[in-house]
Amino acid sequence: QVQLVESGGGLVQAGGSLRLSCAASGSIFSINAMGWYRQAPGKQRELVATITRGGTTNYADSVKGRFTISRVNGLNTVYLQMNSLKPEDTAVYYCKAARDFRDYWGQGTQVTVSS
């Protein structure tokens, strides 16, 4: 069992920055990779960024060059640094922990970017 708690969301002006945090607890040793996803109202949840235990990262094209995913203490804590934020980045952001046979999701944190 893995529990995930996101924090760091809020309201920010376009062009500003936020850093989201995801704290993992439980069977942390079983996690192979972590990721950030986001979902805007009425839209499908979409991938933002992923990171493996070894530090390999991948990003959605829409956030490349603006967002950075990182981790400390293995995958116990994962961050999403978001710079140059745009109104279209507004969404609920979710942390995901990936295993071979099951994924775990956090409760989400709201990010709102004003024009």
Helices and strands as residue ranges (DSSP letters): E 2-7, E 10-13, E 18-26, G 28-30, E 33-39, E 46-52, E 57-59, E 67-72, E 77-82, G 87-89, E 91-98, E 103-105, E 109-114
